[in-house]
């Protein structure tokens, strides 16, 4: 069981990219060594995959937040900003066309 805990610790951030095959491989290795039972191995593989999914989701949220923060910091226009400017440009183009017609 100590080996199991050590392996979990070693996975660290890598657990976010853990595959089903790798989770089963870890569980099977511990079963072969007699450190856990077959039932515990199945539960362990499922638990590892759930943790990987959760950490992957959390990592994606952190990455998204950091990207947004960076974009804001470098003052890069968002898609909403661009759409708003496009609408203003179209409106101004219409006004210019109307003024040209009036002359």
C-alpha positions in Angstrom: 0.0 0.0 0.0 2.9 2.4 0.6 4.1 1.8 -2.9 0.6 2.7 -4.1 0.7 6.0 -2.2 4.2 6.7 -3.6 3.0 6.1 -7.1 0.0 8.4 -6.6 2.4 11.1 -5.3 4.7 10.6 -8.3 1.8 11.1 -10.7 1.4 14.7 -9.6 0.1 16.8 -12.4 0.7 13.9 -14.8 -2.5 12.4 -13.5 -4.4 14.9 -15.6 -3.3 13.0 -18.7 -3.6 9.5 -17.2 -5.1 7.0 -19.6 -7.4 4.1 -18.7 -4.7 1.7 -19.8 -2.1 3.3 -17.5 -4.5 3.3 -14.5 -5.2 -0.4 -15.1 -1.5 -1.0 -15.4 -0.8 0.6 -12.1 -3.6 -1.3 -10.4 -2.5 -4.6 -12.0 1.1 -4.1 -10.9 -0.1 -3.6 -7.3 -2.4 -6.7 -7.5 0.5 -8.8 -8.8 2.7 -7.6 -5.9 -0.1 -8.6 -3.5 -0.4 -5.1 -2.2 -4.1 -4.8 -3.1 -6.9 -7.3 -4.0 -8.5 -7.6 -7.4 -11.6 -5.6 -6.2 -9.3 -2.9 -4.8 -7.5 -2.8 -8.1 -10.7 -2.1 -10.0 -11.7 0.5 -7.6 -8.2 2.0 -7.7 -8.2 2.3 -11.5 -11.6 3.9 -11.4 -10.5 6.3 -8.7 -7.4 7.2 -10.6 -9.4 8.0 -13.8 -11.9 10.1 -11.8 -9.0 12.0 -10.2 -7.4 12.5 -13.6 -10.6 13.8 -15.1 -11.1 16.2 -12.2 -7.5 17.5 -12.3 -7.8 17.8 -16.1 -10.9 20.0 -15.7 -9.3 22.1 -13.0 -6.1 22.5 -15.1 -8.2 23.6 -18.1 -10.0 26.2 -15.9 -6.7 27.5 -14.7 -5.3 27.7 -18.2 -8.4 29.5 -19.5 -8.2 32.0 -16.6 -4.5 32.6 -17.2 -5.0 33.1 -21.0 -7.8 35.6 -20.3 -5.7 37.4 -17.8 -2.8 37.6 -20.3 -5.0 38.8 -23.1 -6.4 41.5 -20.9 -2.9 42.4 -19.7 -1.6 42.9 -23.2 -4.7 44.8 -24.1 -5.7 42.5 -27.0 -9.2 43.1 -28.4 -11.7 40.4 -27.7 -14.2 39.1 -30.3 -16.9 41.1 -28.6 -14.8 44.2 -28.9 -14.2 43.5 -32.6 -17.9 42.9 -33.3 -18.8 46.1 -31.6 -16.3 48.0 -33.7 -17.6 46.3 -36.9 -21.1 47.5 -36.0 -19.9 51.0 -35.5 -18.0 51.0 -38.8 -21.1 49.8 -40.6 -23.2 52.5 -39.0 -20.6 55.2 -39.9 -20.4 53.8 -43.5 -24.2 54.2 -43.8 -24.1 57.7 -42.5 -21.3 58.6 -45.0 -23.3 57.1 -47.9 -26.4 59.1 -46.8 -24.4 62.3 -46.6 -23.0 61.7 -50.1 -26.5 61.2 -51.5 -27.6 64.5 -49.9 -25.0 66.5 -51.8 
